[in-house]
Amino acid sequence: KEHFGTGGRRMEDQESIVLLIKMIVEVIDKLVKDVKMLQAEQRRLKPLKLGKRNWITKNVK
């Protein structure tokens, strides 16, 4: 059963949800970039450990 009055509000809700998703995507994007930067720094600090781990993951794949 549909109520006639809810049509307009539902569109507004969808728009706010889209905005929310965009914000979340931006936050995740920033986090991913931060993690990649941290990983790059760790790679410079500990090349031996990372080399071993990469060797293991390559053989598993």
mmCIF file of the N, C-alpha and C atoms, coordinates in Angstrom:
data_MODEL
# 
_entry.id   MODEL 
# 
loop_
_atom_site.group_PDB 
_atom_site.id 
_atom_site.type_symbol 
_atom_site.label_atom_id 
_atom_site.label_alt_id 
_atom_site.label_comp_id 
_atom_site.label_asym_id 
_atom_site.label_entity_id 
_atom_site.label_seq_id 
_atom_site.pdbx_PDB_ins_code 
_atom_site.Cartn_x 
_atom_site.Cartn_y 
_atom_site.Cartn_z 
_atom_site.occupancy 
_atom_site.B_iso_or_equiv 
_atom_site.pdbx_formal_charge 
_atom_site.auth_seq_id 
_atom_site.auth_comp_id 
_atom_site.auth_asym_id 
_atom_site.auth_atom_id 
_atom_site.pdbx_PDB_model_num 
ATOM 1   N N  . LYS A 1 1  ? 0.838  -1.202  0.000  1.00 0.00 ? 1  LYS A N  1 
ATOM 2   C CA . LYS A 1 1  ? 0.000  0.000   0.000  1.00 0.00 ? 1  LYS A CA 1 
ATOM 3   C C  . LYS A 1 1  ? 0.873  1.253   0.000  1.00 0.00 ? 1  LYS A C  1 
ATOM 4   N N  . GLU A 1 2  ? 0.626  2.145   -0.981 1.00 0.00 ? 2  GLU A N  1 
ATOM 5   C CA . GLU A 1 2  ? 1.444  3.351   -1.120 1.00 0.00 ? 2  GLU A CA 1 
ATOM 6   C C  . GLU A 1 2  ? 0.699  4.566   -0.594 1.00 0.00 ? 2  GLU A C  1 
ATOM 7   N N  . HIS A 1 3  ? 1.404  5.406   0.162  1.00 0.00 ? 3  HIS A N  1 
ATOM 8   C CA . HIS A 1 3  ? 0.856  6.693   0.583  1.00 0.00 ? 3  HIS A CA 1 
ATOM 9   C C  . HIS A 1 3  ? 1.319  7.748   -0.413 1.00 0.00 ? 3  HIS A C  1 
ATOM 10  N N  . PHE A 1 4  ? 0.395  8.634   -0.818 1.00 0.00 ? 4  PHE A N  1 
ATOM 11  C CA . PHE A 1 4  ? 0.732  9.609   -1.857 1.00 0.00 ? 4  PHE A CA 1 
ATOM 12  C C  . PHE A 1 4  ? 1.746  10.643  -1.370 1.00 0.00 ? 4  PHE A C  1 
ATOM 13  N N  . GLY A 1 5  ? 1.703  10.986  -0.100 1.00 0.00 ? 5  GLY A N  1 
ATOM 14  C CA . GLY A 1 5  ? 2.541  12.068  0.416  1.00 0.00 ? 5  GLY A CA 1 
ATOM 15  C C  . GLY A 1 5  ? 4.022  11.727  0.522  1.00 0.00 ? 5  GLY A C  1 
ATOM 16  N N  . THR A 1 6  ? 4.378  10.437  0.465  1.00 0.00 ? 6  THR A N  1 
ATOM 17  C CA . THR A 1 6  ? 5.759  10.062  0.755  1.00 0.00 ? 6  THR A CA 1 
ATOM 18  C C  . THR A 1 6  ? 6.670  10.145  -0.473 1.00 0.00 ? 6  THR A C  1 
ATOM 19  N N  . GLY A 1 7  ? 6.097  10.301  -1.662 1.00 0.00 ? 7  GLY A N  1 
ATOM 20  C CA . GLY A 1 7  ? 6.914  10.295  -2.882 1.00 0.00 ? 7  GLY A CA 1 
ATOM 21  C C  . GLY A 1 7  ? 8.013  11.340  -2.876 1.00 0.00 ? 7  GLY A C  1 
ATOM 22  N N  . GLY A 1 8  ? 7.645  12.593  -2.542 1.00 0.00 ? 8  GLY A N  1 
ATOM 23  C CA . GLY A 1 8  ? 8.626  13.679  -2.530 1.00 0.00 ? 8  GLY A CA 1 
ATOM 24  C C  . GLY A 1 8  ? 9.707  13.465  -1.485 1.00 0.00 ? 8  GLY A C  1 
ATOM 25  N N  . ARG A 1 9  ? 9.288  13.014  -0.314 1.00 0.00 ? 9  ARG A N  1 
ATOM 26  C CA . ARG A 1 9  ? 10.262 12.805  0.768  1.00 0.00 ? 9  ARG A CA 1 
ATOM 27  C C  . ARG A 1 9  ? 11.239 11.694  0.418  1.00 0.00 ? 9  ARG A C  1 
ATOM 28  N N  . ARG A 1 10 ? 10.744 10.675  -0.259 1.00 0.00 ? 10 ARG A N  1 
ATOM 29  C CA . ARG A 1 10 ? 11.612 9.559   -0.601 1.00 0.00 ? 10 ARG A CA 1 
ATOM 30  C C  . ARG A 1 10 ? 12.748 10.033  -1.520 1.00 0.00 ? 10 ARG A C  1 
ATOM 31  N N  . MET A 1 11 ? 12.422 10.939  -2.442 1.00 0.00 ? 11 MET A N  1 
ATOM 32  C CA . MET A 1 11 ? 13.462 11.486  -3.324 1.00 0.00 ? 11 MET A CA 1 
ATOM 33  C C  . MET A 1 11 ? 14.515 12.229  -2.506 1.00 0.00 ? 11 MET A C  1 
ATOM 34  N N  . GLU A 1 12 ? 14.072 13.031  -1.543 1.00 0.00 ? 12 GLU A N  1 
ATOM 35  C CA . GLU A 1 12 ? 15.015 13.757  -0.681 1.00 0.00 ? 12 GLU A CA 1 
ATOM 36  C C  . GLU A 1 12 ? 15.889 12.783  0.093  1.00 0.00 ? 12 GLU A C  1 
ATOM 37  N N  . ASP A 1 13 ? 15.275 11.717  0.602  1.00 0.00 ? 13 ASP A N  1 
ATOM 38  C CA . ASP A 1 13 ? 16.030 10.702  1.340  1.00 0.00 ? 13 ASP A CA 1 
ATOM 39  C C  . ASP A 1 13 ? 17.095 10.080  0.447  1.00 0.00 ? 13 ASP A C  1 
ATOM 40  N N  . GLN A 1 14 ? 16.713 9.763   -0.790 1.00 0.00 ? 14 GLN A N  1 
ATOM 41  C CA . GLN A 1 14 ? 17.674 9.171   -1.723 1.00 0.00 ? 14 GLN A CA 1 
ATOM 42  C C  . GLN A 1 14 ? 18.840 10.119  -1.963 1.00 0.00 ? 14 GLN A C  1 
ATOM 43  N N  . GLU A 1 15 ? 18.546 11.410  -2.128 1.00 0.00 ? 15 GLU A N  1 
ATOM 44  C CA . GLU A 1 15 ? 19.613 12.392  -2.365 1.00 0.00 ? 15 GLU A CA 1 
ATOM 45  C C  . GLU A 1 15 ? 20.557 12.463  -1.176 1.00 0.00 ? 15 GLU A C  1 
ATOM 46  N N  . SER A 1 16 ? 19.991 12.467  0.042  1.00 0.00 ? 16 SER A N  1 
ATOM 47  C CA . SER A 1 16 ? 20.845 12.545  1.230  1.00 0.00 ? 16 SER A CA 1 
ATOM 48  C C  . SER A 1 16 ? 21.669 11.270  1.373  1.00 0.00 ? 16 SER A C  1 
ATOM 49  N N  . ILE A 1 17 ? 21.095 10.128  0.998  1.00 0.00 ? 17 ILE A N  1 
ATOM 50  C CA . ILE A 1 17 ? 21.836 8.862   1.051  1.00 0.00 ? 17 ILE A CA 1 
ATOM 51  C C  . ILE A 1 17 ? 22.991 8.905   0.058  1.00 0.00 ? 17 ILE A C  1 
ATOM 52  N N  . VAL A 1 18 ? 22.738 9.425   -1.142 1.00 0.00 ? 18 VAL A N  1 
ATOM 53  C CA . VAL A 1 18 ? 23.799 9.538   -2.151 1.00 0.00 ? 18 VAL A CA 1 
ATOM 54  C C  . VAL A 1 18 ? 24.920 10.426  -1.631 1.00 0.00 ? 18 VAL A C  1 
ATOM 55  N N  . LEU A 1 19 ? 24.558 11.551  -1.007 1.00 0.00 ? 19 LEU A N  1 
ATOM 56  C CA . LEU A 1 19 ? 25.571 12.447  -0.435 1.00 0.00 ? 19 LEU A CA 1 
ATOM 57  C C  . LEU A 1 19 ? 26.365 11.735  0.650  1.00 0.00 ? 19 LEU A C  1 
ATOM 58  N N  . LEU A 1 20 ? 25.666 10.973  1.486  1.00 0.00 ? 20 LEU A N  1 
ATOM 59  C CA . LEU A 1 20 ? 26.335 10.218  2.557  1.00 0.00 ? 20 LEU A CA 1 
ATOM 60  C C  . LEU A 1 20 ? 27.335 9.231   1.966  1.00 0.00 ? 20 LEU A C  1 
ATOM 61  N N  . ILE A 1 21 ? 26.899 8.499   0.934  1.00 0.00 ? 21 ILE A N  1 
ATOM 62  C CA . ILE A 1 21 ? 27.781 7.514   0.291  1.00 0.00 ? 21 ILE A CA 1 
ATOM 63  C C  . ILE A 1 21 ? 29.004 8.213   -0.287 1.00 0.00 ? 21 ILE A C  1 
ATOM 64  N N  . LYS A 1 22 ? 28.795 9.363   -0.941 1.00 0.00 ? 22 LYS A N  1 
ATOM 65  C CA . LYS A 1 22 ? 29.925 10.117  -1.504 1.00 0.00 ? 22 LYS A CA 1 
ATOM 66  C C  . LYS A 1 22 ? 30.915 10.507  -0.414 1.00 0.00 ? 22 LYS A C  1 
ATOM 67  N N  . MET A 1 23 ? 30.397 10.962  0.731  1.00 0.00 ? 23 MET A N  1 
ATOM 68  C CA . MET A 1 23 ? 31.265 11.336  1.851  1.00 0.00 ? 23 MET A CA 1 
ATOM 69  C C  . MET A 1 23 ? 32.053 10.132  2.346  1.00 0.00 ? 23 MET A C  1 
ATOM 70  N N  . ILE A 1 24 ? 31.363 8.995   2.490  1.00 0.00 ? 24 ILE A N  1 
ATOM 71  C CA . ILE A 1 24 ? 32.019 7.773   2.977  1.00 0.00 ? 24 ILE A CA 1 
ATOM 72  C C  . ILE A 1 24 ? 33.105 7.348   1.998  1.00 0.00 ? 24 ILE A C  1 
ATOM 73  N N  . VAL A 1 25 ? 32.803 7.408   0.703  1.00 0.00 ? 25 VAL A N  1 
ATOM 74  C CA . VAL A 1 25 ? 33.786 7.029   -0.321 1.00 0.00 ? 25 VAL A CA 1 
ATOM 75  C C  . VAL A 1 25 ? 35.013 7.929   -0.221 1.00 0.00 ? 25 VAL A C  1 
ATOM 76  N N  . GLU A 1 26 ? 34.793 9.236   -0.025 1.00 0.00 ? 26 GLU A N  1 
ATOM 77  C CA . GLU A 1 26 ? 35.919 10.169  0.101  1.00 0.00 ? 26 GLU A CA 1 
ATOM 78  C C  . GLU A 1 26 ? 36.777 9.823   1.313  1.00 0.00 ? 26 GLU A C  1 
ATOM 79  N N  . VAL A 1 27 ? 36.119 9.514   2.441  1.00 0.00 ? 27 VAL A N  1 
ATOM 80  C CA . VAL A 1 27 ? 36.856 9.171   3.665  1.00 0.00 ? 27 VAL A CA 1 
ATOM 81  C C  . VAL A 1 27 ? 37.677 7.907   3.448  1.00 0.00 ? 27 VAL A C  1 
ATOM 82  N N  . ILE A 1 28 ? 37.054 6.892   2.837  1.00 0.00 ? 28 ILE A N  1 
ATOM 83  C CA . ILE A 1 28 ? 37.769 5.634   2.571  1.00 0.00 ? 28 ILE A CA 1 
ATOM 84  C C  . ILE A 1 28 ? 38.944 5.896   1.642  1.00 0.00 ? 28 ILE A C  1 
ATOM 85  N N  . ASP A 1 29 ? 38.740 6.750   0.627  1.00 0.00 ? 29 ASP A N  1 
ATOM 86  C CA . ASP A 1 29 ? 39.803 7.086   -0.319 1.00 0.00 ? 29 ASP A CA 1 
ATOM 87  C C  . ASP A 1 29 ? 40.995 7.689   0.419  1.00 0.00 ? 29 ASP A C  1 
ATOM 88  N N  . LYS A 1 30 ? 40.708 8.621   1.337  1.00 0.00 ? 30 LYS A N  1 
ATOM 89  C CA . LYS A 1 30 ? 41.784 9.246   2.122  1.00 0.00 ? 30 LYS A CA 1 
ATOM 90  C C  . LYS A 1 30 ? 42.498 8.209   2.979  1.00 0.00 ? 30 LYS A C  1 
ATOM 91  N N  . LEU A 1 31 ? 41.719 7.319   3.611  1.00 0.00 ? 31 LEU A N  1 
ATOM 92  C CA . LEU A 1 31 ? 42.314 6.277   4.455  1.00 0.00 ? 31 LEU A CA 1 
ATOM 93  C C  . LEU A 1 31 ? 43.218 5.375   3.628  1.00 0.00 ? 31 LEU A C  1 
ATOM 94  N N  . VAL A 1 32 ? 42.757 4.984   2.440  1.00 0.00 ? 32 VAL A N  1 
ATOM 95  C CA . VAL A 1 32 ? 43.550 4.106   1.569  1.00 0.00 ? 32 VAL A CA 1 
ATOM 96  C C  . VAL A 1 32 ? 44.860 4.790   1.198  1.00 0.00 ? 32 VAL A C  1 
ATOM 97  N N  . LYS A 1 33 ? 44.786 6.091   0.867  1.00 0.00 ? 33 LYS A N  1 
ATOM 98  C CA . LYS A 1 33 ? 46.002 6.838   0.520  1.00 0.00 ? 33 LYS A CA 1 
ATOM 99  C C  . LYS A 1 33 ? 46.961 6.892   1.706  1.00 0.00 ? 33 LYS A C  1 
ATOM 100 N N  . ASP A 1 34 ? 46.414 7.134   2.909  1.00 0.00 ? 34 ASP A N  1 
ATOM 101 C CA . ASP A 1 34 ? 47.247 7.167   4.120  1.00 0.00 ? 34 ASP A CA 1 
ATOM 102 C C  . ASP A 1 34 ? 47.922 5.820   4.341  1.00 0.00 ? 34 ASP A C  1 
ATOM 103 N N  . VAL A 1 35 ? 47.158 4.737   4.189  1.00 0.00 ? 35 VAL A N  1 
ATOM 104 C CA . VAL A 1 35 ? 47.707 3.392   4.394  1.00 0.00 ? 35 VAL A CA 1 
ATOM 105 C C  . VAL A 1 35 ? 48.817 3.128   3.386  1.00 0.00 ? 35 VAL A C  1 
ATOM 106 N N  . LYS A 1 36 ? 48.592 3.522   2.124  1.00 0.00 ? 36 LYS A N  1 
ATOM 107 C CA . LYS A 1 36 ? 49.611 3.310   1.091  1.00 0.00 ? 36 LYS A CA 1 
ATOM 108 C C  . LYS A 1 36 ? 50.880 4.087   1.425  1.00 0.00 ? 36 LYS A C  1 
ATOM 109 N N  . MET A 1 37 ? 50.723 5.310   1.924  1.00 0.00 ? 37 MET A N  1 
ATOM 110 C CA . MET A 1 37 ? 51.883 6.107   2.320  1.00 0.00 ? 37 MET A CA 1 
ATOM 111 C C  . MET A 1 37 ? 52.625 5.437   3.469  1.00 0.00 ? 37 MET A C  1 
ATOM 112 N N  . LEU A 1 38 ? 51.876 4.933   4.455  1.00 0.00 ? 38 LEU A N  1 
ATOM 113 C CA . LEU A 1 38 ? 52.492 4.234   5.589  1.00 0.00 ? 38 LEU A CA 1 
ATOM 114 C C  . LEU A 1 38 ? 53.234 2.991   5.111  1.00 0.00 ? 38 LEU A C  1 
ATOM 115 N N  . GLN A 1 39 ? 52.615 2.244   4.201  1.00 0.00 ? 39 GLN A N  1 
ATOM 116 C CA . GLN A 1 39 ? 53.257 1.041   3.675  1.00 0.00 ? 39 GLN A CA 1 
ATOM 117 C C  . GLN A 1 39 ? 54.537 1.395   2.934  1.00 0.00 ? 39 GLN A C  1 
ATOM 118 N N  . ALA A 1 40 ? 54.514 2.507   2.182  1.00 0.00 ? 40 ALA A N  1 
ATOM 119 C CA . ALA A 1 40 ? 55.714 2.933   1.462  1.00 0.00 ? 40 ALA A CA 1 
ATOM 120 C C  . ALA A 1 40 ? 56.830 3.281   2.443  1.00 0.00 ? 40 ALA A C  1 
ATOM 121 N N  . GLU A 1 41 ? 56.473 3.957   3.549  1.00 0.00 ? 41 GLU A N  1 
ATOM 122 C CA . GLU A 1 41 ? 57.470 4.293   4.573  1.00 0.00 ? 41 GLU A CA 1 
ATOM 123 C C  . GLU A 1 41 ? 58.018 3.025   5.218  1.00 0.00 ? 41 GLU A C  1 
ATOM 124 N N  . GLN A 1 42 ? 57.141 2.081   5.525  1.00 0.00 ? 42 GLN A N  1 
ATOM 125 C CA . GLN A 1 42 ? 57.579 0.820   6.132  1.00 0.00 ? 42 GLN A CA 1 
ATOM 126 C C  . GLN A 1 42 ? 58.504 0.072   5.183  1.00 0.00 ? 42 GLN A C  1 
ATOM 127 N N  . ARG A 1 43 ? 58.218 0.144   3.887  1.00 0.00 ? 43 ARG A N  1 
ATOM 128 C CA . ARG A 1 43 ? 59.043 -0.542  2.901  1.00 0.00 ? 43 ARG A CA 1 
ATOM 129 C C  . ARG A 1 43 ? 60.462 0.023   2.919  1.00 0.00 ? 43 ARG A C  1 
ATOM 130 N N  . ARG A 1 44 ? 60.550 1.358   3.100  1.00 0.00 ? 44 ARG A N  1 
ATOM 131 C CA . ARG A 1 44 ? 61.874 1.986   3.160  1.00 0.00 ? 44 ARG A CA 1 
ATOM 132 C C  . ARG A 1 44 ? 62.606 1.562   4.439  1.00 0.00 ? 44 ARG A C  1 
ATOM 133 N N  . LEU A 1 45 ? 61.850 1.421   5.544  1.00 0.00 ? 45 LEU A N  1 
ATOM 134 C CA . LEU A 1 45 ? 62.472 1.106   6.831  1.00 0.00 ? 45 LEU A CA 1 
ATOM 135 C C  . LEU A 1 45 ? 62.838 -0.375  6.934  1.00 0.00 ? 45 LEU A C  1 
ATOM 136 N N  . LYS A 1 46 ? 61.950 -1.258  6.453  1.00 0.00 ? 46 LYS A N  1 
ATOM 137 C CA . LYS A 1 46 ? 62.184 -2.706  6.593  1.00 0.00 ? 46 LYS A CA 1 
ATOM 138 C C  . LYS A 1 46 ? 62.077 -3.405  5.237  1.00 0.00 ? 46 LYS A C  1 
ATOM 139 N N  . PRO A 1 47 ? 63.075 -3.282  4.403  1.00 0.00 ? 47 PRO A N  1 
ATOM 140 C CA . PRO A 1 47 ? 62.990 -3.921  3.080  1.00 0.00 ? 47 PRO A CA 1 
ATOM 141 C C  . PRO A 1 47 ? 63.074 -5.449  3.143  1.00 0.00 ? 47 PRO A C  1 
ATOM 142 N N  . LEU A 1 48 ? 63.790 -5.993  4.128  1.00 0.00 ? 48 LEU A N  1 
ATOM 143 C CA . LEU A 1 48 ? 63.981 -7.446  4.201  1.00 0.00 ? 48 LEU A CA 1 
ATOM 144 C C  . LEU A 1 48 ? 62.680 -8.167  4.550  1.00 0.00 ? 48 LEU A C  1 
ATOM 145 N N  . LYS A 1 49 ? 61.984 -7.685  5.594  1.00 0.00 ? 49 LYS A N  1 
ATOM 146 C CA . LYS A 1 49 ? 60.738 -8.327  6.017  1.00 0.00 ? 49 LYS A CA 1 
ATOM 147 C C  . LYS A 1 49 ? 59.707 -8.293  4.892  1.00 0.00 ? 49 LYS A C  1 
ATOM 148 N N  . LEU A 1 50 ? 59.564 -7.130  4.266  1.00 0.00 ? 50 LEU A N  1 
ATOM 149 C CA . LEU A 1 50 ? 58.570 -7.001  3.207  1.00 0.00 ? 50 LEU A CA 1 
ATOM 150 C C  . LEU A 1 50 ? 58.933 -7.869  2.017  1.00 0.00 ? 50 LEU A C  1 
ATOM 151 N N  . GLY A 1 51 ? 60.228 -7.968  1.713  1.00 0.00 ? 51 GLY A N  1 
ATOM 152 C CA . GLY A 1 51 ? 60.664 -8.815  0.610  1.00 0.00 ? 51 GLY A CA 1 
ATOM 153 C C  . GLY A 1 51 ? 60.252 -10.259 0.824  1.00 0.00 ? 51 GLY A C  1 
ATOM 154 N N  . LYS A 1 52 ? 60.438 -10.752 2.054  1.00 0.00 ? 52 LYS A N  1 
ATOM 155 C CA . LYS A 1 52 ? 60.036 -12.123 2.375  1.00 0.00 ? 52 LYS A CA 1 
ATOM 156 C C  . LYS A 1 52 ? 58.533 -12.291 2.214  1.00 0.00 ? 52 LYS A C  1 
ATOM 157 N N  . ARG A 1 53 ? 57.771 -11.338 2.731  1.00 0.00 ? 53 ARG A N  1 
ATOM 158 C CA . ARG A 1 53 ? 56.318 -11.452 2.670  1.00 0.00 ? 53 ARG A CA 1 
ATOM 159 C C  . ARG A 1 53 ? 55.845 -11.436 1.217  1.00 0.00 ? 53 ARG A C  1 
ATOM 160 N N  . ASN A 1 54 ? 56.427 -10.574 0.399  1.00 0.00 ? 54 ASN A N  1 
ATOM 161 C CA . ASN A 1 54 ? 56.050 -10.521 -1.011 1.00 0.00 ? 54 ASN A CA 1 
ATOM 162 C C  . ASN A 1 54 ? 56.353 -11.852 -1.696 1.00 0.00 ? 54 ASN A C  1 
ATOM 163 N N  . TRP A 1 55 ? 57.505 -12.444 -1.362 1.00 0.00 ? 55 TRP A N  1 
ATOM 164 C CA . TRP A 1 55 ? 57.884 -13.725 -1.947 1.00 0.00 ? 55 TRP A CA 1 
ATOM 165 C C  . TRP A 1 55 ? 56.839 -14.791 -1.606 1.00 0.00 ? 55 TRP A C  1 
ATOM 166 N N  . ILE A 1 56 ? 56.362 -14.784 -0.341 1.00 0.00 ? 56 ILE A N  1 
ATOM 167 C CA . ILE A 1 56 ? 55.364 -15.766 0.096  1.00 0.00 ? 56 ILE A CA 1 
ATOM 168 C C  . ILE A 1 56 ? 54.050 -15.547 -0.649 1.00 0.00 ? 56 ILE A C  1 
ATOM 169 N N  . THR A 1 57 ? 53.583 -14.301 -0.725 1.00 0.00 ? 57 THR A N  1 
ATOM 170 C CA . THR A 1 57 ? 52.290 -14.041 -1.364 1.00 0.00 ? 57 THR A CA 1 
ATOM 171 C C  . THR A 1 57 ? 52.355 -14.355 -2.852 1.00 0.00 ? 57 THR A C  1 
ATOM 172 N N  . LYS A 1 58 ? 53.500 -14.120 -3.491 1.00 0.00 ? 58 LYS A N  1 
ATOM 173 C CA . LYS A 1 58 ? 53.625 -14.445 -4.914 1.00 0.00 ? 58 LYS A CA 1 
ATOM 174 C C  . LYS A 1 58 ? 53.487 -15.948 -5.128 1.00 0.00 ? 58 LYS A C  1 
ATOM 175 N N  . ASN A 1 59 ? 54.098 -16.744 -4.245 1.00 0.00 ? 59 ASN A N  1 
ATOM 176 C CA . ASN A 1 59 ? 54.029 -18.194 -4.410 1.00 0.00 ? 59 ASN A CA 1 
ATOM 177 C C  . ASN A 1 59 ? 52.640 -18.740 -4.087 1.00 0.00 ? 59 ASN A C  1 
ATOM 178 N N  . VAL A 1 60 ? 51.945 -18.106 -3.141 1.00 0.00 ? 60 VAL A N  1 
ATOM 179 C CA . VAL A 1 60 ? 50.589 -18.554 -2.801 1.00 0.00 ? 60 VAL A CA 1 
ATOM 180 C C  . VAL A 1 60 ? 49.645 -18.289 -3.964 1.00 0.00 ? 60 VAL A C  1 
ATOM 181 N N  . LYS A 1 61 ? 49.763 -17.105 -4.583 1.00 0.00 ? 61 LYS A N  1 
ATOM 182 C CA . LYS A 1 61 ? 48.934 -16.784 -5.748 1.00 0.00 ? 61 LYS A CA 1 
ATOM 183 C C  . LYS A 1 61 ? 49.377 -17.657 -6.909 1.00 0.00 ? 61 LYS A C  1 
# 
